[in-house]
Amino acid sequence: MKNLIKNYVDKLTIDNLREFAIKNDINLNQNELEYLLNLVQNNFEDILINEDKYLNLVQNNINSEEFIKVKELFLYYKNRYKGYLF
């Protein structure tokens, strides 16, 4: 499963991330999208293990209202797919 996630993350683009955010009523500017993309592409395995560390980083780098939505979405998908992630 990690290889599948890695392949997906490696192919992820700013446009993919923007579309996903918009579909989930999350409004991020270009800098925030670039930050999130870079963070995920360089740390995806560690994010699943040390979520608090990365949620704190994200909280400090994106709009606080949008952070709440990002956090909720992250936790939703992490719980939904936890059986496949670990």
Secondary structure as UniProt FT lines:
FT   HELIX           2..11
FT   HELIX           14..23
FT   TURN            24..25
FT   HELIX           30..49
FT   HELIX           51..59
FT   TURN            60..61
FT   HELIX           64..80
FT   HELIX           82..85
//
